[in-house]
Each structure stands twice: as C-alpha cells, then as structure tokens.
C-alpha cells in the first residue's frame, strides 16, 4: 500500500513539475515555485509513510508479532 501511495504522489508531483517546465521554462520563477511545491509534497508523503511504518513496527513489537514480517 505504501509503495503504491508513494508512486502516485511522486508521479503526480513530477507531472506538475514537467507541465510547468514545458509551459514556463526551466529558468522561470514559476518552475522554481513548482519545484519547491513538488519536493515539499513528496517530502511530506515520505514523512507520512515513514511515520506509519515506525508506528507499525512499534505496534508489532508490543503485540509480540514478528517485526521482520513485511509491512504493507
């Protein structure tokens, strides 16, 4: 689930970035703003996934589950 979520987030962010680069140019202020926005969006998604993974590992450790089991 996390992999699919990250692929969707990164794909959408990159599509937005490419669209602005194609219409405004790589040296434009609009492109720089979109780059900052896209990277922030990706960073936020990664933080969410890492937080969820850490919580799951913590839960598994307290539930007596096998922490080596794959996280979805």
Secondary structure as UniProt FT lines:
FT   HELIX           2..24
FT   TURN            26..27
FT   HELIX           29..63
FT   TURN            67..68
//
